[in-house]
Amino acid sequence: MENLKKILTISLKKLEKITDNFPIEDKDIYALWLAQTYYFVCHSTRLLAHGAALFDFDHNTYHYRYADRLPGKNLF
């Protein structure tokens, strides 16, 4: 677990450096970032639903956990 924490900390520091240097003030870059964010959000629920569908019946806990993160209430 300690190794995982170390890997996560290193990864977050790298991400922080990238985001701090991201040229968000550039209108063209900002427009591209918005477009990619929009498409990620559009596809994320489908990816989550697909992931939920891939768990076999022996792993219903994981299936329901994924499905619970989908939009809407009381899916199951």
Phi, psi and omega in degrees: 000323180295323178294320178297317178298319179295315179298317179297317179298316178297316180296319180293324177294321177296316179297320178299317179297318180295313182292325178295331182262003181289128184280067185294340180288338179287118185300322180292317179293319178298319178297318177296318178298316178299318180298314181294323178296317178301311182291327176297314180296319179300322184269341188297322180292324178291321177295319178295317178296319178296316177300318178299321182291338184280344179287134178283175186294341177284351182236044181300329179302315179291319178303311181292326178297315178296313183296328180294337181276353180284153178300151181105164182242149174053054178292327182230000000 
